[in-house]
Amino acid sequence: MSKIYVDARYAYSVSSISGKFNGGNNYSRRVIELLQRNIYSCSIVIISRKEYKNTIYDDFGQSVNIEYLFLDNLKELMPKSKSILFIPLVNDTLKYAKELKEFKRNNPNVLIYSTIHDCRFRELKFDRYDGILKDGLKRQAVILWVGRKAQSIMKNLATKKVVALSDKIFTVSSHSMNAINCAYHPKYINVFYIGTYKQKNLIHSFTEPYILFVSAGRPEKNFIRALKAFEKYVINHDNSTIKLIATGLNEKMIKRIKNSKIIKNDLFDRQIELKGYVDSDNMCTLYENCKFLLFVSKNEGFGLPVLEAIIHEKPMVISRCSSIPEVAGSVGVYIDPMSVESIAKGIELLMDNHYYQLKKKYVSEKKKIALEQISLDDKAFLSEFTL
């Protein structure tokens, strides 16, 4: 029997840092489950590291057409000639590119399929607010600029090598596909909707209305401007009791934000709640109970929180850049993510009850379209793996 080897080492290594249910891990879990449930002519072999063994077993369990390999380097892998190496989340380092090149040289008959989620490292610009979330020298503007520039150069070189070695490139949005095409000219590329899950285990309900902000600890999510915009809205509407709940911030980040005095600290006591990593069931509860999503990211390969909000039928204030309009279509309230004034105006618009109800109705209709798109793209994705 031929095999599809899924190199999930880096999907799970990312999740150990930023939480299990980030976008890259969500994609990896979904595509592995798709392959597991729908491809019976091949055996699915999940490659991971030993430290993620329990997590892998919890996610996928035991099945007649699934195997597990726990290894540190692809040189330990000895595949059959008629097989595929599928990389759901590319590790964009020169070390991994070198590892993949050696694997291809030793296994020329194995097809390599790689998913590149975005070219954010090429697109993001220096932003002085990013330093608030950093520690030590990384808070300094010149260090931030030099670090981002160096990282961009190295990731660009690594991604170029991975694309050249890959027989097929997959990505998650038209925006990302256009960026990859322009930068690397792959021999084959296709785009598939990332999809998501809707968990059913609601933990509890909230009595006070709140706006939800997801993954605030990642600089590209633009949380500092969102904070300033929320403060601006509260100042302009002093009788408003709406809260802001933000996830994905560790204790050090929360302390840095409060010490920065970027907004008045009494607002944290009254109307802002900063949370750390939130698991899927609690995340589902936050989506189900929020008034709307505030997602003002500076750059996205896809924008999973936007789709999650749609699946939960929640309106959203969102950035008018990168892949986000592609995911939301016409149902979002669009703002300029680099303008605090624009973000505050977006919040004000969606706090208007008539406008809110209108957007809520549109999001409910959008959910049907999104689910149909996910189903169609799942079928198209599976057809790519015909050996």
C-alpha positions in Angstrom: 0.0 0.0 0.0 1.3 3.5 -0.8 1.6 6.1 2.0 1.0 9.7 2.6 3.5 11.0 5.2 2.2 14.1 7.0 5.1 16.1 8.5 3.2 17.7 11.5 6.3 18.3 13.6 6.1 22.1 13.2 2.3 22.4 13.5 2.6 21.1 17.0 5.8 22.9 17.9 4.1 26.2 17.1 1.0 25.2 19.1 3.2 24.5 22.2 4.0 28.2 22.2 0.9 30.0 21.1 -1.8 27.5 22.1 -3.1 24.4 20.5 -5.8 26.0 18.4 -3.9 28.5 16.3 -4.6 28.8 12.6 -1.7 26.6 11.4 -2.6 23.9 13.9 -6.3 24.1 13.0 -5.4 23.6 9.3 -3.1 20.7 10.1 -5.7 18.9 12.2 -8.4 19.4 9.7 -6.5 18.2 6.7 -5.2 15.2 8.6 -8.7 14.3 9.6 -9.9 14.8 6.0 -7.2 12.4 4.7 -7.9 9.9 7.5 -11.7 9.8 6.8 -11.7 9.9 3.0 -8.6 8.2 1.6 -8.6 4.4 1.9 -6.2 3.5 -0.9 -3.2 4.9 1.1 -2.0 4.6 4.6 -1.7 7.9 6.5 1.5 8.3 8.5 1.7 11.2 10.9 5.2 12.4 11.6 5.7 14.3 14.9 8.1 14.7 17.8 8.0 12.4 20.9 7.0 15.3 23.2 3.7 15.7 21.2 2.8 12.0 21.3 -0.1 12.4 23.8 -1.5 15.4 21.9 -1.3 13.5 18.6 -3.0 10.4 20.1 -5.7 12.6 21.7 -6.4 14.3 18.3 -6.5 11.3 16.0 -6.6 8.1 18.1 -6.2 4.7 16.5 -7.4 3.9 13.0 -6.9 1.1 10.4 -5.4 3.5 7.9 -3.3 5.7 10.2 0.2 5.2 11.6 2.5 7.3 13.7 6.2 8.1 13.4 8.0 10.1 16.1 11.3 11.5 14.8 13.5 14.6 14.8 14.7 14.7 11.2 13.4 13.5 7.8 16.7 11.6 7.2 15.3 9.0 9.6 12.4 8.4 7.2 12.6 5.6 4.7 9.5 5.9 2.5 8.3 3.6 -0.2 8.9 5.0 -3.7 5.2 5.6 -4.4 4.3 8.0 -1.7 3.7 11.7 -0.8 5.3 13.8 1.9 2.7 16.4 2.8 3.8 19.4 4.9 0.7 21.2 6.3 2.7 23.9 8.0 6.1 24.7 6.5 8.9 25.6 8.9 10.3 28.7 7.1 13.9 28.3 8.2 17.1 27.5 6.2 17.7 24.5 8.5 14.4 23.0 7.4 15.0 23.8 3.7 18.3 22.0 3.9 16.7 19.0 5.6 14.0 18.9 2.9 16.6 19.2 0.1 18.5 16.2 1.5 15.3 14.2 1.8 14.4 14.9 -1.9 17.9 14.0 -3.0 17.7 10.6 -1.2 14.1 10.0 -2.2 13.6 11.5 -5.7 10.4 9.5 -6.4 8.6 10.8 -3.3 6.2 13.7 -4.2 6.5 16.8 -1.9 3.3 18.8 -1.2 3.7 21.9 0.9 1.3 24.4 2.4 2.5 28.0 2.7 0.0 29.9 4.7 1.2 33.5 4.0 4.1 35.7 3.0 3.7 38.0 6.1 7.4 38.2 6.6 7.6 40.0 3.2 4.7 42.3 3.8 4.8 43.5 7.4 6.4 46.9 8.0 8.1 48.3 11.2 5.5 49.4 13.8 6.6 51.3 16.9 3.7 49.8 18.9 5.0 46.3 18.5 7.7 47.0 21.0 5.2 47.3 23.8 4.7 43.5 23.7 8.4 42.8 23.6 11.0 42.5 26.4 14.5 43.9 26.9 16.4 45.3 23.9 13.6 44.0 21.6 11.5 46.9 22.8 13.9 49.4 21.0 12.8 50.7 17.6 16.1 50.1 15.9 16.3 46.5 17.3 12.8 45.9 16.1 13.5 47.2 12.6 16.8 45.3 12.2 15.3 42.1 13.6 12.3 42.1 11.3 14.5 42.9 8.3 17.0 40.1 9.1 14.1 37.6 9.7 12.4 38.6 6.5 15.6 37.9 4.5 16.2 34.5 6.0 12.6 33.4 5.8 12.4 34.5 2.1 15.5 32.4 1.3 14.1 29.4 3.1 10.7 29.7 1.5 12.2 30.1 -2.0 14.1 26.8 -1.5 11.0 24.9 -0.2 8.9 26.1 -3.1 11.5 24.9 -5.6 11.6 21.5 -3.9 7.8 21.1 -3.8 5.8 19.3 -6.5 2.7 21.1 -5.3 2.1 24.2 -3.2 -1.2 24.7 -1.4 -2.3 27.9 0.4 -5.3 29.2 2.2 -6.4 32.4 0.4 -6.2 34.1 -2.9 -4.2 36.9 -1.3 -1.5 34.4 -0.2 -1.6 32.7 -3.6 -0.9 36.0 -5.4 1.9 36.8 -3.0 3.5 33.3 -3.4 3.1 33.5 -7.2 4.8 36.9 -7.5 7.6 36.0 -5.2 8.5 32.4 -6.0 6.7 31.3 -9.2 5.8 27.7 -8.1 5.3 25.0 -10.7 1.9 24.2 -9.2 -0.3 26.0 -6.7 -3.9 25.8 -5.5 -5.9 27.6 -2.8 -8.3 25.9 -0.4 -10.5 27.4 2.2 -9.1 26.6 5.7 -12.3 25.7 7.4 -12.8 25.6 11.2 -14.7 23.8 14.0 -17.7 24.8 16.0 -17.3 23.3 19.5 -20.5 22.4 21.3 -19.4 22.4 25.0 -20.4 25.8 26.2 -18.8 26.4 29.6 -20.9 29.2 30.9 -22.7 32.4 29.8 -21.8 36.0 30.3 -24.3 38.5 31.7 -22.5 41.7 30.6 -22.1 42.5 26.9 -18.5 42.5 25.6 -16.5 42.8 22.4 -14.0 40.0 21.7 -10.4 40.4 20.6 -8.5 37.1 19.7 -4.8 36.4 19.9 -3.8 39.8 21.2 -0.3 38.7 22.1 0.8 38.5 18.4 2.1 41.9 17.2 0.5 41.6 13.8 -2.9 41.5 15.4 -2.6 45.2 16.3 -4.0 45.0 19.8 -2.4 48.2 21.0 -4.3 50.3 18.4 -7.4 48.4 19.3 -7.0 49.3 23.0 -6.5 53.0 22.1 -9.6 52.9 19.9 -11.7 51.2 22.6 -10.6 53.8 25.1 -11.6 56.5 22.6 -15.0 55.0 22.2 -15.6 54.8 25.9 -14.5 58.4 26.5 -16.9 59.5 23.7 -19.7 57.4 25.2 -19.3 57.8 29.0 -22.5 55.9 29.8 -21.4 52.8 27.8 -20.8 49.7 29.9 -19.6 47.5 27.0 -16.4 45.5 27.9 -13.5 44.4 25.9 -12.2 40.8 26.4 -8.8 39.9 24.8 -7.2 36.5 24.6 -3.7 35.3 24.0 -1.7 37.5 26.4 0.8 36.0 28.9 1.4 37.6 32.3 4.5 39.5 31.1 2.6 41.0 28.2 -0.3 42.1 30.4 2.2 43.8 32.8 4.0 45.5 29.9 0.7 46.8 28.4 -0.4 48.3 31.8 3.0 49.8 32.6 3.2 51.4 29.2 0.3 53.8 30.1 -0.8 53.6 26.5 -4.4 54.0 28.0 -5.7 54.9 31.4 -5.2 52.1 33.8 -8.6 52.5 35.5 -10.1 51.2 32.3 -8.5 47.8 32.9 -10.3 47.6 36.2 -13.7 48.6 34.8 -14.1 47.5 31.2 -11.1 45.6 29.9 -10.3 41.9 30.7 -7.0 40.5 29.5 -6.8 36.7 29.2 -4.1 34.1 28.4 -4.4 31.0 26.3 -8.0 29.9 25.9 -8.8 26.3 25.0 -11.4 25.4 22.3 -14.4 25.0 24.5 -13.8 28.3 26.4 -13.1 30.0 23.1 -16.4 28.7 21.7 -18.1 30.2 24.8 -16.4 33.5 24.2 -17.6 33.6 20.6 -21.1 32.5 21.5 -21.6 35.2 24.1 -19.8 38.2 22.6 -21.6 41.1 21.0 -19.1 41.2 18.1 -15.5 40.4 17.1 -12.9 43.2 16.9 -10.2 42.0 14.5 -7.9 44.8 13.3 -5.0 42.7 12.2 -2.3 44.3 10.0 -1.7 41.2 7.9 -3.3 37.8 7.6 -2.7 34.7 5.4 -6.3 33.8 6.0 -7.9 35.3 9.2 -9.3 32.3 11.1 -11.1 34.4 13.8 -13.2 36.1 11.0 -14.4 32.7 9.8 -15.0 31.6 13.4 -17.1 34.7 14.1 -19.1 33.9 10.9 -19.7 30.3 12.0 -20.9 31.6 15.4 -23.1 34.2 13.5 -21.3 37.2 15.1 -20.9 40.6 13.4 -17.3 42.0 13.2 -15.2 45.1 12.9 -12.3 44.0 10.7 -9.3 45.3 8.7 -9.7 46.1 5.0 -6.4 44.5 4.1 -4.6 41.3 3.1 -6.9 38.2 3.0 -9.6 39.5 5.5 -12.1 41.0 3.0 -11.9 37.7 1.0 -13.0 35.7 4.0 -15.7 38.1 5.3 -17.0 39.5 2.0 -19.6 42.3 2.4 -20.7 41.4 6.0 -17.9 43.1 7.9 -17.5 46.6 9.2 -14.2 47.6 7.5 -11.6 49.9 9.1 -8.1 51.1 8.4 -6.0 49.0 10.9 -3.3 51.7 11.1 -5.8 54.4 12.2 -7.1 54.5 15.8 -9.8 56.9 14.7 -11.0 54.5 12.0 -11.1 51.6 14.5 -13.0 53.7 17.0 -15.5 54.7 14.3 -16.0 51.0 13.4 -16.8 50.2 17.0 -19.3 53.1 17.2 -21.0 51.9 14.0 -21.5 48.4 15.2 -22.7 49.6 18.6 -25.6 51.2 16.9 -28.5 48.7 17.4 -30.1 49.1 14.0 -26.9 48.8 12.1 -25.9 45.9 14.4 -29.0 43.9 13.7 -28.6 44.4 10.0 -25.0 43.1 10.0 -26.1 40.2 12.3 -28.7 39.2 9.7 -26.1 39.3 6.9 -23.6 37.2 8.9 -26.2 34.5 9.4 -26.6 34.3 5.6 -22.9 34.4 5.1 -22.5 31.4 7.4 -24.4 29.2 4.9 -22.2 30.3 2.0 -19.0 29.7 4.1 -20.0 26.2 5.0 -20.8 25.4 1.4 -17.4 26.8 0.4 -15.6 24.7 3.0 -17.4 21.5 1.9 -16.5 22.1 -1.8 -12.9 22.9 -1.1 -12.6 19.8 1.1 -13.5 17.7 -1.9 -11.2 19.5 -4.2 -8.3 19.2 -1.7 -8.7 15.5 -1.4 -8.6 15.1 -5.2 -5.0 16.4 -5.1 -3.8 13.3 -3.3 -4.7 10.8 -6.0 -1.5 8.7 -6.5 
